[in-house]
Amino acid sequence: MTRHRHSHRLSAGALGCATLVLVAGCGGGGVSPSQARENVRLVDSTPAATGPLDKATWFMPKEPATLDLDNDASGATTDTVMGNVCERLVQAQPDLTIKPGLAEKYEWTSPTTLVFTIRQGVRFHSGNVMTADDVVWSMNRHRADGANESDEFGNVSDIRQTGPTEVTVTLTQPDAVFVKALAGTGGVVFERKTVEAQGAAFGTPSGGDACTGPLELKSWESGRRIVLGKFADYWDKARVSKTGELTIRWADDDAVVNSLLTGEADGAYLENIASAARLANGPNTTVSQGPDTRVWNSMVTERGALTDVRLRKALSLALDRDGVSRAALAGFGLPATEPVGQGAWGYQADKFRAASEQLAAGAPAKPTAQNIEAAKKLVAEVGNTQQIVVASDGTTVRDVIANAIVDAAKTIGLDARIIQIPPQQYGDYYSDPEFRKQADLFTDDYFISKNDPVGFYKNGASDSSVNWVLNDPQYDALVLQARAELDDAKRADLAIDLGQRWAEAMPWLSVVQSPTTVVLANDVTGVPASGGFRNYSWAADLGAKGN
């Protein structure tokens, strides 16, 4: 599903200017083009490990609310843990492509019929063999109302076993994005018998896992730690875990940084990427960044002050994105002209890169330059305007972005102010129209769980739950056409068209990209540096670094 958790590929050769931004400044100011940034690597994955690790310790920003991936309370920390434990029918890779996983192959036998051949000889952590019945049951569980990624099954009319090792999915209309979604939670295969036996305990500290991955859940001590162990009977002998036992702990930013600096931790994926500033120059740590779909966006509500697209474009033109990156992310973010990051380029990457560069070159809001005069002209065209209200929740990044938007507004002659909303209520703007009446702009760190731009741009459809100002029948029709196009090259062209239409309508103000940022102790390596880690068994690749 499209993930928006409030506080919630670029391959090395594909990064282009982004590489230079992170390594040498690329024309935009840095916090100073700092030595810290020069020591950051941009890669899909860190160098491969040359040896095993007996034990390792990993840190996260907070304890998961659940380890049941179907539970709507699951979020990024759940994904970080369970990506190592559970596997999917199709499997995302560190380079953001997808390959067959628990399905050894899949085939569109008609535009609305998708047939999976289930891999034989795969064992769950219970020791039982995975069956086609487990696959059908799991997909129906993901499809159920209220499940975390049930929206990805909206076009599915039937899922059934059609042979001893065959599962057939029938759709009401062609949906190419559906396969991409199966590289996320929608494609996870659980052992039916185990989940049903555990009942309400499944996904809680008193439950176990029901999966097939290279690591298995050994224990979850609520408030303290989660321990994963190498699964001895893992089916893919080429990817047997290099790590014997992984202890996952959680702490706030300062504690995570200190644990990495002192050697108490072997690694962490940073939620607050500004923390990388202290770690990139650390004597015991290496910082790597990679492509992600995550972008900090300010979403325009239906309140009214920004219903005129000229005002949205004016604010975007006046916004100091470089300043936001420096102040909020210590310069480790990338100014954004698009609402979804390059981590969505899971196919046709060269075509998407060229379109992105063209959009940035001719966009109404270039990523590294303001145009105050052009913004003022747009404001003058509109004439009298309402006061613009920007919501924040007191957290650093949202406060920085809110202040930057207010500063931009005042610079071009608009009246604007900030309101503070308690963090525990801030995310209500997604679901509550009355709540959205408080403000014209809400900001979130938005990402999608599939590597396809169409999976993001469907958010601009008139019936989208996260779009309140764009209502364009042509856009709606294009979304349906793009989702139905099974040819990657043709679908990429349609996605690019959607991106251009989104930029013209600007229902959100895109502010700064947030690349995946991973920190490792100097003696370990191997994990992905891309956003693909969320749905990938990253800890199986964690191992010792060669001399």
TIVEX-70490 format. One record per atom (N, C-alpha, C): x, y, z; residue in three letters. Coordinates in pm, whole numbers, plus 50000, padded with zeros to 5 digits. Layout:
% TIVEX-70490
XYZALA...
% end
This chain:
% TIVEX-70490
500844988350000MET500005000050000MET500885012350000MET500295023849976THR501035036149993THR501185038250142THR502415039950185ARG502665040450329ARG502845054850372ARG502135059050471HIS502345072250529HIS502315070450680HIS503485067450733ARG503575064850877ARG503985077650947ARG503015083851016HIS503335096051089HIS504225092551205HIS505365100051227SER506445097951324SER506645083551340SER505775089751214HIS504935078151182HIS504945066651244HIS516765041549299ARG517755033549268ARG518565040349173ARG518385046449315LEU519535051949249LEU520605041249260LEU520985034949150SER522175026649157SER523325036449160SER524515031749195ALA525635041049202ALA525785048549071ALA525545041948960GLY525655048548831GLY524425056548796GLY523325054248866ALA522075060948832ALA521875073748909ALA522805076948998LEU522565088249086LEU522795101549018LEU523645101548916GLY523905113948846GLY524335124848941GLY523655136348930CYS524025147749013CYS523805145049160CYS522895135749191ALA522645132649332ALA523915127849399ALA524735120149327THR526005115749384THR526865127649420THR526895137349330LEU527725148949355LEU527185157449468LEU525885158049480VAL525315165649592VAL525825160049723VAL525795146749734LEU526155140649861LEU527655140249883LEU528415140149775VAL529845138349793VAL530595151449783VAL530125160349695ALA530935172249673ALA530125185049662ALA528835184449690GLY528075196749694GLY527165199149576GLY527565195949456CYS526755196949334CYS525965209849325CYS526605220849356GLY525995233649328GLY525085239049435GLY524615231249528GLY523775236449634GLY524605237649759GLY524435247349842GLY525255248349960GLY525045236950054GLY526015233650133GLY525825223450235GLY525835230050368GLY525915222150470VAL526045227850603VAL527375234950606VAL528135233350517SER529375236450449SER529545223650372SER530065222850249PRO530205209650188PRO531115201650278PRO530575195750378SER531295190850493SER532075178150466SER533075176150551GLN533825163750545GLN532905151950573GLN531895154350658ALA530965143450688ALA530295138650560ALA529825148050478ARG529155144050355ARG530125137250259ARG531375141650257GLU532345135650167GLU532635121150204GLU532375117650328ASN532635103950374ASN531425094850358ASN530345099750299VAL529135091650281VAL529165084950145VAL528835071950144ARG528775064450020ARG527325063549972ARG527135065049841LEU525805063049783LEU525825050449698LEU525085040649742VAL525125027449679VAL523765020649697VAL523515010449616ASP522355001949640ASP522574993149762ASP523814988649778SER524134979549888SER525554982249934SER525824979750060THR527174980850110THR527994968950057THR529334969750060PRO530144958850005PRO529804945350068PRO529854934949987ALA529494921650034ALA530394917250148ALA529814910350246ALA530584905050358ALA531444893350310ALA532574891650374THR533474880550339THR533464869450442THR532794871750553GLY532774861450657GLY531524862550742GLY531244852550824PRO530044852350908PRO530234860651036PRO529104863151101LEU529094869251234LEU528374859751328LEU528964857251442ASP528294848851541ASP527074856051596ASP527284868451638LYS526204876551694LYS526354891051647LYS525244897951638ALA525254912151602ALA524134919251676ALA524294932351696THR523294940651763THR522884951951670THR521584953551653TRP521044963751562TRP520094972851640TRP520084985651605PHE519204995151674PHE518145000651580PHE516975003251637MET515865009751568MET515385021551652MET514575030651592PRO514125042351668PRO513075039351773PRO512295028651755LYS511265025551854LYS510875010851842LYS510195006151946GLU509714992351948GLU508534990751854GLU508474979651779PRO507304977551694PRO506024976451777PRO504914981151720ALA503614979451786ALA503114965251770ALA503554958651664THR503144944951634THR504164938851540THR504234925551537LEU505034918651436LEU504144911351336LEU502844914251341ASP501904908951242ASP501844919051127ASP502394915351012LEU502484924550900LEU501124928750847LEU500084921050873ASP498744924750829ASP498054934650922ASP498574936051041ASN497984945051140ASN498234959451096ASN497174967551092ASP497324981351043ASP498194989751135ASP498504984751255ALA499414991951345ALA500864989651307ALA501114980551214SER502494978051174SER503034990051098SER504344991951106GLY504975003251039GLY506394999751002GLY507225010050992ALA508585008150943ALA509394998851033ALA509204999651165THR509984990851252THR509544976351239THR508244974051218THR507784960451192THR508434955051066THR508444963250961ASP509064959050835ASP510544955850854ASP511244964250931THR512684962350951THR512984948851014THR512164944851110VAL512354931951177VAL511924920551086VAL510684921251038MET510074909750973MET510524907650830MET511194917450772GLY511804915150641GLY512804903850643GLY513374901250760ASN514334890450776ASN513684876950803ASN512444877350848VAL511744865450897VAL510764859950794VAL510084868950725CYS509034865050630CYS509484867450486CYS508924859550396GLU509264860950255GLU508014862250171GLU508234866650046ARG507134870049958ARG507124861249833ARG506004861449763LEU505924854249637LEU506924859649536LEU507044872749530VAL508104879149452VAL508934887549549VAL510234888349523GLN511124893849624GLN511844906249574GLN511694917449645ALA512444929549613ALA513924927149639ALA514764933349555GLN516204932249567GLN516794945649612GLN518044945649659PRO518654958449698PRO518704968749586PRO518754964149459ASP518764973649348ASP517344977649307ASP516354973649386LEU514954977549373LEU514214970449261LEU514864961249191THR514154952549099THR513474941649181THR512604933749115ILE511984922449183ILE512304909649107ILE512414898849183LYS512694885749127LYS511724875549188LYS511574863949125PRO510754853549186PRO511254850149327PRO510324847849417GLY510664844349554GLY510084830849591GLY509044831149675LEU508394818649711LEU507564813049595LEU507324821249495ALA506834816249367ALA508034815049274ALA508284803049221GLU509454801549135GLU509234808248999GLU507964810648964LYS507674818548845LYS506224823448852LYS505924833648772TYR504564838548760TYR504334842848615TYR503074842248572GLU502774844948432GLU501374850848420GLU501274861448341TRP499964866748304TRP499454858148189TRP498524849348215THR497984840848109THR496864847948032THR496364858848087SER495454867948018SER495644881548087SER495094892248031PRO495284905348097PRO494744905948239PRO493864896548275THR493274896848411THR493494883848487THR494424875448441THR494674862748508THR496174861148532THR496534859648659LEU497934858648700LEU498124845148769LEU499034837148714VAL499244823548764VAL500634822448827VAL500654817548952PHE501904815449025PHE502214800549035PHE503454797049008THR503934783549035THR504704784149167THR504214776949267ILE504754778049402ILE506024769549414ILE507034775349473ARG508324768449489ARG508144756249582ARG508744745249544GLN508644732949624GLN509844731749718GLN509654724649828GLY510744721949921GLY511034733050019GLY510144743050026VAL510314754150121VAL509674750250254VAL510404752050362ARG509874748850496ARG509654761450578ARG508544761150650PHE508324771550750PHE509244769150869PHE509344778950957HIS510194777551075HIS509684766751169HIS508454762651153SER507914751451231SER508464738151182SER509024738151063GLY509494725851001GLY508544720250897GLY507314725450892ASN506334720850795ASN506604726750657ASN506214719250554VAL506434723450416VAL505364733450374VAL505774744050305MET504844753850251MET504014747650139MET502724750650138THR501814745150037THR501094756349963THR500474752849852ALA499664762449778ALA498494767349863ALA497974758749951ASP496894762850039ASP497344774050132ASP498594773350182ASP499124784250265ASP499164797350187ASP499534796350059VAL499604808349976VAL498234814649958VAL497254806549922VAL495894811649903VAL495364817750032VAL495524810650143TRP495034815550272TRP495704828850308TRP497024829750286SER497774841950320SER497294853750237SER497124851650107MET496694862650021MET495284867250059MET494434858250094ASN493084862150138ASN493134869650271ASN494084866050357ARG494254873450483ARG494714887650454ARG495674889250361HIS496134902650324HIS495014910850260HIS494104903950196ARG493024910250121ARG491854914650210ARG491794909150329ALA490634911450416ALA490504926250456ALA489294930550477ASP489044944450519ASP489844947550645ASP490514958950643GLY491284963250758GLY492714958550761GLY493074949250673ALA494474944650668ALA495344955750611ALA496594955550648ASN497514966450620ASN497594969950472ASN497574959950385GLU497694962750242GLU496484957650163GLU495334957850226SER494124953050159SER493794961450036SER494194974250036ASP493894982649921ASP494584977949793ASP495684970449808GLU496384965549690GLU495594954449619GLU494584948849684PHE493784938049628PHE492444942949574PHE492324956049554GLY491054961749513GLY490534956449381GLY491434952449292ASN491024947249162ASN490944931949158ASN491184925449273VAL491204910749277VAL489794905549305VAL489334896449219SER488004890549238SER488064876349292SER489214869449273ASP489274855549315ASP490734851149331ASP490984843249435ILE492294836949456ILE492014822349487ILE492594813249408ARG492324799249436ARG493484790349390ARG493554778749454GLN494514768649414GLN493984761549290GLN494824761249184THR494384755049059THR495274743349019THR496114738949111GLY496974727449088GLY497764724749213GLY498464713449222PRO499234710249344PRO500214721149384PRO500814727749285THR501764738549314THR501384751249238THR500104753149213GLU499674764449130GLU498584772349201GLU498734785649198VAL497724794849252VAL497374804849143VAL496094806849121THR495624816049017THR494864827649081THR495264839749043VAL494604851949088VAL493844857848969VAL492554860348989THR491734866348885THR491394880648927THR491564889948833LEU491314904048859LEU490134908848776LEU489494919348822THR488374925148748THR488854933748632THR490094938348638GLN490704946248531GLN492204944448540GLN492934946648431PRO494384945248436PRO495004954448540PRO496004949648610ASP496634957548717ASP498104953448728ASP498964960148653ALA500384956848653ALA501034959848786ALA500514969648860VAL501104973448988VAL500894962649092VAL499924953849070PHE499634943449167PHE500854934449192PHE501594931049087VAL502784922649105VAL503814930049190VAL503974943049167LYS504914950849248LYS504484950649395LYS503164951349417ALA502664951249554ALA502954938149624ALA503054927249548LEU503314914249608LEU504754912749655LEU505614922449621ALA506944922949680ALA506914929549817ALA505744934349857GLY505544939849990GLY504744930050075GLY504024935350171THR503274926650262THR502234918250189THR501684923350079GLY500664916050007GLY501114902649953GLY502424900349943GLY502934887749891GLY503524878649996GLY503464882450124VAL504014874150231VAL503214861150244VAL503934850150262VAL503274837250283VAL503444833050428VAL502324831650499PHE502294826750636PHE501904811950636PHE502304804950742GLU501804791450762GLU500434792250828GLU499434787850756ARG498054788950804ARG497874782250940ARG498384770250954LYS498204762551077LYS498764769951197LYS499924776051183THR500564783051295THR499794795551334THR499404803551234VAL498684815951264VAL497364812851333VAL496644802951282GLU495344799651342GLU495504794151483GLU496574786451505ALA496794780851638ALA497144791751740ALA497874801951697GLN498264812551791GLN497124822251820GLN496214823651728GLY495084832551750GLY495514846851778GLY494974852651884ALA495264866651917ALA496704868951958ALA497434858551993ALA498834860052033ALA499744862751914ALA499294859451793PHE500154861251676PHE500504875951658PHE501784878651643GLY502254892251626GLY502544899551754GLY502314893051870THR502564899052000THR503804892852063THR504304898652173PRO505484892752238PRO505294878352283PRO504064874052303SER503824860252347SER503664850552230SER503674855752109GLY503494847251991GLY504814844151923GLY504744835851821GLY505914832651740GLY505684836951598GLY506614833451509ASP506414837151369ASP505844825151293ASP505454827651169ALA504844817151086ALA505394818150944ALA506704819950933CYS507294823650806CYS508404814150763CYS509084817850652THR510044808950586THR511434815050572THR511674827050623GLY512884834450591GLY514154828850651GLY515294834950616PRO516604829950661PRO516864831750810PRO516074840250876LEU516134841551021LEU514744839151078LEU514714833851201GLU513444831251267GLU513374838951398GLU512144841851441LEU511934849151565LEU512204839951683LEU513184843651764LYS513514835851884LYS512784841152007LYS512734854352021SER512054860152138SER511774874852115SER510754879552185TRP510444893952189TRP510164897252334TRP511124903752396GLU510974908452534GLU510474922752528GLU509194924652553SER508584937752537SER509324948252620SER509634959352555GLY510344970252622GLY511844968752620GLY512364956952576ARG513804954952583ARG514444951552448ARG514004940452388ARG514714936052268ARG513924925252195ARG514304923352068ILE513834912251985ILE515064904651939ILE514994891451947VAL516144883251906VAL515724874351788VAL516504874951681LEU516324866251566LEU517504856651558LEU517234844551511GLY518304834651497GLY518314828551358GLY519464824151314LYS519634817851183LYS518754805351174LYS517994804151065PHE517124792551044PHE517944781650975PHE518114770451044ALA519024760050997ALA518544753050871ALA517234753050848ASP516684745450736ASP516164754750626ASP516864765850607TYR516424775550507TYR516594769950366TYR515614772450282TRP515554765950150TRP516594771050050TRP516944783950056ASP517864789649956ASP519294789150010ASP520024778649973LYS521354776550029LYS522344787449988LYS522004794949884ALA522884805949842ALA522714818249931ALA521644818550012ARG521414830250097ARG521194826450243ARG521834815850287VAL521804812450428VAL522394824150507VAL521784827350619SER522184839250693SER523644838750737SER524364849550710LYS525744850950758LYS525784854250907LYS524674859750958THR524584863251100THR523884851951176THR524554847151280GLY523984836251358GLY522844840651448GLY523034851851516GLU521994857051605GLU522014872251599GLU520834878051582LEU520694892451573LEU519814897451686LEU520344906151769THR519574912751875THR519194926551828THR517904929351827ILE517404942351783ILE516894949851905ILE517424961751922ARG517024970352034ARG516524983651979ARG515974992052066TRP515425004852021TRP515765015552123TRP515925027752071ALA516285038952158ALA516085051852079ALA516145063352150ASP515995076052080ASP517255079252001ASP517205089951924ASP518305093151831ASP519655093851899ASP519715101252010ASP521005103152077ASP521575089952126ASP520715081552182ALA521185068652232ALA521645059652119ALA520935060052006VAL521365052051891VAL522725056651842VAL522905069651829VAL524195074951783VAL525305071051880VAL525075072652009ASN526105069252107ASN526445054352103ASN525425046052085SER525665031652078SER526525028051957SER526325035051847LEU527135032651728LEU528555037851746LEU528675049551806LEU529995055451824LEU530855047451922LEU530215041552022THR530975034252124THR531195019652088THR530555015051981GLY530725001051941GLY529734991652005GLY528754997052080GLU527744988452140GLU526824982552034GLU526634989851924ALA525774985351814ALA526614982551691ALA526154972951611ASP526814969851484ASP526214977451367ASP524994982751385GLY524394990051275GLY523024995251307GLY522515003851216ALA521165009351229ALA520785015951098ALA519505014551061TYR518925022850957TYR518365035151028TYR518835047050992LEU518485059151065LEU517135064451020LEU516245066651115GLU514995073651084GLU515255088551072GLU516035094051163ASN516445108051157ASN517805108551088ASN517815111350959ILE519075110350886ILE520045121550922ILE519575131850992ALA520495142251038ALA521535136551134ALA521195125451200SER522135119151292SER523395114551222SER523325112951090ALA524505108551015ALA525645118451024ALA525345131151056ALA526405141251064ALA527445137751170ALA526985131851281ARG527905128051388ARG528635114951358ARG528045106851269LEU528555093351249LEU529455092151127LEU529285101051029ALA530075099850905ALA531555101950930ALA531895109851032ASN533295112151066ASN533745103951187ASN532875095051236GLY533225087051352GLY534345077251322GLY535195074451417PRO536325065351393PRO535915050851377PRO534695047451422ASN534285033451423ASN533105030351333ASN532665040251251THR531425038451175THR531595042551029THR530755036450944THR530655039850802THR529205042950771THR528965053950700VAL527625058050663VAL527435056250513VAL526325049750476SER525975048150335SER524555052950314SER524305058650197GLN522955062650159GLN522595056350026GLN521305053950007GLY520835048049883GLY519445052849848GLY518945048749733PRO517665053649684PRO516505049149771PRO515525057849783ASP514315054849859ASP513165061849789ASP511965057749822THR510785064849771THR510395076349862THR511025077649977ARG510615087150080ARG510905101650039ARG509885110050054VAL510025124450032VAL509195131550138VAL509765141950195TRP508995150550283TRP508145159650195TRP506835158050203ASN505875165750124ASN504935173350217ASN504545185250173SER503495192650242SER502225191450159SER501205185250218MET499995181650146MET498945192550164MET498395196850051VAL497435207850050VAL496035202450079VAL495365208350177THR494015203950213THR492965212050137THR491715208450160GLU490595215150096GLU490135227450175GLU490915231950274ARG490485243150358ARG490195255550275ARG491035258450174GLY490655269250084GLY491705279350048GLY492675281850135ALA493635292450107ALA494545289249989ALA494705276249958LEU495615272449850LEU494895264749739LEU493605267049723THR492885260149617THR493295265249478THR493825277349470ASP494315282649342ASP495735277349318ASP495905269949210VAL497195263549183VAL498315273649169VAL497995285949129ARG499045296049116ARG499695299149250ARG498905298549358LEU499485301049490LEU500355289249533LEU499935277249498ARG500765265649531ARG502105266449457ARG502045270249331LYS503285271549253LYS504135282949306LYS503505293749349ALA504275305049403ALA505025300849529ALA504345293749619LEU505025289049740LEU506175279849705LEU505955270949608SER507005261649569SER508205269049512SER507945279349433LEU509035287349376LEU509835294649483LEU509155298549589ALA509815306549693ALA510465298249802ALA510215285249803LEU510675276649912LEU512165273749902LEU512865275350013ASP514315272750018ASP514555258250057ASP514555249349958ARG514705235049985ARG516095231650038ARG517115238349984ASP518455235850035ASP518555239450182ASP517925250650217GLY517945254750357GLY517235244750447GLY516125239250397VAL515415228950475VAL516305216750494VAL516965212350387SER517835200750399SER518945203150501SER519515215050498ARG520595218050593ARG520085218550737ARG518965225550756ALA518475227750893ALA517815215350952ALA517105207750870ALA516335196550923ALA517075183250912ALA517885181750807LEU518515168750779LEU520025169750774LEU520585180650828ALA522035182550833ALA522675181450694ALA521885184950591GLY522395184450455GLY522405170650393GLY521835160850462PHE521855147150410PHE520615144050327PHE519705153550308GLY518575151750219GLY518875157650083GLY517975155449989LEU518115160549853LEU516905169049819LEU517095181549774PRO515955189649735PRO515075182149634PRO513765183149652ALA512845174849574ALA511925183349486ALA511835179549359THR510795185349273THR509685175249251THR509895162849286GLU508895152349266GLU508455146849401GLU507225141949410PRO506685137749539PRO507095123749580PRO507775116549494VAL508235102949525VAL509685101849481VAL510495095049562GLY511925094349536GLY512285084149429GLY513575084349391GLN514075075649286GLN514015060949321GLN513735057949447GLY513565044149486GLY512365037649421GLY511515045449357ALA510355039949285ALA510745034649147ALA511975037349105TRP512385033648970TRP512835019048965TRP511915009948988GLY512244995748990GLY512314989548851GLY512044997248749TYR512124992848609TYR512315005448525TYR512825003948404GLN512995015148311GLN513655027148380GLN514695024548459ALA515295035148540ALA515885046348454ALA516505042848342ASP517095053148257ASP516035062648204ASP514885057248167LYS513795065448116LYS513255074648225LYS513085069448346PHE512595077748456PHE513615088448494PHE514895084848489ARG515935094648523ARG515935106248425ARG515845103148297ALA515845113648195ALA514625122848213ALA513455116948239ALA512245124848258ALA512355133648383ALA512955128048488SER513125135748611SER514035147648590SER515115145448517GLU516045156448490GLU515385167148404GLU514575162848307GLN513875172348222GLN512855180248302GLN512135173448391LEU511155180148475LEU511825190448565LEU512955186648623ALA513675195848712ALA514185208048636ALA514655205848512ALA515215216848435ALA514155227048395ALA512925222148372GLY511895231248327GLY510765233148425GLY510965228048546ALA509885228248644ALA509605242348693ALA508395244548739PRO508085257548801PRO508835259548931PRO509385248948986ALA510175250249110ALA511395241449098ALA512495247149055LYS513705239349038LYS514235235149175LYS514905223649183PRO515245218249314PRO516295225849390PRO517175233049322THR518265239549394THR518235254749383THR517145260349331ALA517105274849313ALA515705280149340ALA515655291449408GLN514395298349426GLN514195308249311GLN512965312149289ASN512665322449190ASN511605331549251ASN512075340649331ILE511175349249409ILE510355358349318ILE510975363749213GLU510265372949125GLU509115365949054GLU509375353849004ALA508305346448937ALA507185343149035ALA507555340149159ALA506545337149261ALA505695349449289ALA506315361149299LYS505565373449326LYS504585376649213LYS504985373749090LYS504095376248976LYS502845367648985LYS503015354949026LEU501855346149040LEU500925351149150LEU501495355849260VAL500685361149370VAL499915373449324VAL500575382049246ALA499915394049195ALA498755390549102ALA498905380049025GLU497825375648936GLU496585371649015GLU496805365349129VAL495685360349209VAL494935371649278VAL495665381449327GLY495025392549398GLY494815389249545GLY493665392849598ASN493395390749740ASN493425375949776ASN494035372849890THR494175358949933THR493835357650081THR493535345350121GLN493325342250263GLN494665339950331GLN494635340350464GLN495815336450540GLN496045321350523GLN497295317650503ILE497675303550488ILE498075298250625ILE497485286950664VAL497775280850793VAL498555267850769VAL499715266750833VAL500605255250817VAL500665247650949VAL500385234750944ALA500365226651066ALA501725220251091ALA502125220151217SER503315212751261SER502945205351389SER503855196651432ASP503595189251556ASP504735190751656ASP505625200451632GLY506725202851724GLY507945194551699GLY507875184851607THR509075176951576THR509965185151482THR511255181951483THR512235190551418THR511955192751271THR511785182051193VAL511655183751049VAL510375191251015VAL509265187851080ARG508015194851050ARG508105209551089ARG508755212551201ASP508915226551239ASP509775234151138ASP510855228051093VAL511715234650994VAL510955237350866VAL510215227250817ILE509465228950693ILE508365239350710ILE507655238850822ALA506595248650846ALA507155262750846ALA508275264850913ASN508875278150917ASN509365282450779ASN509895272950702ALA510365276250567ALA509205280450478ALA508055273750493ILE506885277250412ILE506355290950452ILE506285293750581VAL505825306850627VAL506775317850580VAL508085315350589ASP509055325150541ASP508895327650391ASP508695316650316ALA508505318050172ALA507255326250142ALA506175323350215ALA504915330450192ALA505085345450217ALA505695348750329LYS505855362950364LYS506775370150267LYS507775363050216THR508715369150121THR508005373349992THR506955366249954ILE506265369349828ILE504925376249851ILE504725381249974GLY503565389550000GLY502325382250046GLY502465369950093LEU501325362450145LEU501345362350298LEU500185361650356ASP500065360850502ASP500015346050540ASP500825342150636ALA500865328050676ALA501255326950822ALA500775316350886ARG501145313651024ARG501185298551048ARG501775294651161ILE501915280551199ILE500985277651316ILE500335265851310ILE499635260851428ILE500305247751471ILE500355245651602GLN500965233451656GLN499865223651697GLN500015211351654ILE499065200651682ILE499795189651757ILE499225183951861PRO499915173251934PRO500315161751841PRO501515156351859PRO501985145751769PRO501025133951760PRO500385130451871GLN499495118751870GLN498225121251788GLN497935133851756GLN496755137151676GLN497095140951532GLN498365143651507TYR498745149651379TYR498305141051260TYR498465128051270GLY498135119351158GLY496655118451127GLY495805124451212ASP494355123751189ASP493935131151062ASP494815139851010TYR494415147250891TYR494205137950771TYR494805126150774TYR494585116750664TYR493125112150657TYR492495110750771SER491195104150776SER490025113050816SER490285124950866ASP489215133050925ASP489085146450852ASP488065148150768PRO487885160850696PRO487725172750789PRO487055170850903GLU486895181950998GLU488235186151054GLU489085176451081PHE490415179351133PHE491215187651032PHE491065184550902ARG491835191550799ARG491415206250786ARG490255209850838LYS489805223650828LYS490665233150910LYS491515227750996GLN492385236151078GLN493525242351000GLN493945235850889ALA495175240350823ALA495105237750673ALA495915245350601ASP496015243750456ASP497105233950416ASP498065231750503LEU499195223050471LEU499555214350591LEU499685201450567PHE500225191850663PHE501445185250597PHE502445182350675THR503695177050620THR503935162950671THR504375154050580ASP504695140450621ASP505855135050539ASP506505125250598ASP507605117750537ASP506945105950466ASP506625107650339TYR505735098550267TYR506555088850182TYR506215076050191PHE506885066350105PHE505885055950060PHE506245048649954ILE505405037949907ILE506175024849918ILE505435013949927SER506055000949951SER506274993049823SER506124999549709LYS506364992749582LYS507225001649493LYS508024995449409ASN508995002949329ASN508445005349190ASN507385013449185ASP506745017049060ASP506095030749078ASP506495040748998PRO505905054049015PRO504395054349002PRO503835045148922VAL502375044648910VAL501745041849047VAL502445033949128GLY501965031049262GLY501885043349349GLY502645053749315PHE502495066449386PHE501465075449319PHE501585077249187TYR500775087449121TYR499285084349120TYR498905072149158LYS497475069449177LYS496915078249289LYS497795083849374ASN497355092749481ASN496755105749430ASN496955108749301GLY496365120849245GLY494975118849188GLY494475106549193ALA493125103949141ALA492075110849226ALA490945113749164SER489895121249235SER489355113949356SER489415100449353ASP488895092649466ASP489985088849566ASP491165094549552SER492255091449645SER491955097149783SER492425090149885SER492205094650022SER493255104650068SER494225107849982VAL495295117150022VAL495425128749924VAL494405130849843ASN494385142049748ASN493075149549768ASN493195162649796TRP492015170549829TRP491825182649737TRP492695184449638VAL492575196249551VAL492625192849402VAL493105181049365LEU493205177349224LEU491995168849186LEU491235173649092ASN490035166549044ASN490015167648893ASN490635157948827ASP490845158548683ASP490465145148620ASP489355144548547PRO488945131948485PRO489995126048393PRO490755134348325GLN491815129248237GLN492915122548319GLN493255128348432TYR494245122248521TYR493715108848570TYR492465108548611ASP491855096048661ASP491935085048556ASP491605088648432ALA491625078748324ALA493045073948298ALA494005082848310LEU495405079148287LEU495915069648396LEU495465071648520VAL495835062448628VAL495355048348595VAL494115047248553LEU493575034048519LEU494325027848403LEU494645035948304GLN495385030948188GLN496775026148229GLN497435033748315ALA498795030148358ALA498785017348440ALA497825016048529ARG497745003948611ARG497464991548526ARG496764993448415ALA496394982148330ALA497494978248232ALA498514986748215GLU499544984248113GLU500594974548166GLU500644962648107LEU501564952348153LEU502954953748093LEU503094961347985ASP504394963547923ASP505134974548000ASP506324971348054ASP507044980848140ASP507374993948068ASP507844993147945ALA508235005247873ALA507035014347850ALA505905008547812LYS504705016647791LYS504175022147922LYS504235014048029ARG503765018948159ARG504655030248209ARG505955029448182ALA506855040348222ALA506475053448154ALA506115052848025ASP505685064947955ASP504435070848018ASP503515062248056LEU502295067048121LEU502585072848259LEU503495066648332ALA503885071848463ALA504525085548451ALA505345087348348ILE505985100348326ILE504935111048294ILE503945107248215ASP502835116448185ASP502115120248314ASP501845110348400LEU501205113248528LEU502055122748612LEU503365120448613GLY504255129048690GLY504225143448641GLY504155145248510GLN504085158748455GLN502765165548490GLN501685157848485ARG500375163448521ARG500315166748670ARG500925158248752TRP500985161148896TRP501745174148920TRP502895175748852ALA503705187848870ALA502935200248830ALA502125199148727GLU501355210648681GLU500245214248781GLU499625203948839ALA498525206348934ALA499045208949075ALA500165203049110MET500835204749238MET499905203549359MET499285191749377PRO498425189949496PRO499215189049625PRO500495186149618TRP501395186549732TRP502585195349697TRP503225201249798LEU504515207949779LEU505615198149818LEU506405193949721SER507495184649750SER508695192549799SER509265188249911VAL510275196449977VAL511665190149969VAL511825178250028VAL513175172450032VAL513075157250033VAL513915150849951GLN514025136449952GLN514805131850075GLN514435120150125SER515105114550242SER515675100950204SER516915100450155PRO517485087650114PRO517585077950231PRO517515065050202THR517805055150305THR519225057550355THR519395057350486THR520695060050546THR521005048950646THR522075041650621VAL522455030550707VAL523845033150762VAL524015030450891VAL525295031950958VAL525755018251005VAL527025015050977LEU527595002151015LEU528885004251092LEU529124995451188ALA530444994851250ALA531464991351142ALA532674995951159ASN533684994451054ASN534054979951024ASN533724970751113ASP534134956851090ASP533014948251034ASP531854954350999VAL530754946650940VAL530304953350811VAL529614945650726THR529164951050597THR528134941450538THR527634944850419GLY526794935650343GLY525354939650325GLY524794948350411VAL523354951050407VAL523004960850295VAL521754960750249PRO521324970550149PRO521414984850204PRO521684994250114ALA521635008350150ALA520405015050090ALA519645007650013SER518445013049949SER517215010450034SER516105016749994GLY514845014450063GLY514315000450047GLY514944992549960GLY514544978649944GLY514704970350070GLY515454975350168PHE515684967550291PHE514404964250364PHE513354972550347ARG512134970550426ARG511464957250397ARG511604952550275ASN510954940050236ASN511974929650193ASN513154930050255TYR514264921550215TYR514974916550340TYR515504904550334SER516184898850451SER517614904250462SER517694916950503TRP518964924050506TRP519954917850605TRP519464912750716ALA520374907350818ALA521054894650772ALA520454887550674ALA521104875550621ALA522384879050547ALA522474891250496ASP523664895850424ASP524684902550515ASP524304905350640LEU525194912050734LEU526284902250779LEU527524906250758GLY528624897450795GLY529894905250820GLY530964898050835ALA532254904150866ALA532874910150741ALA533554921250761LYS534264927950653LYS535674922250642LYS536114920250519GLY537464915250498GLY538514925650531GLY539724921050553ASN540814930250583ASN541294937350457ASN
% end
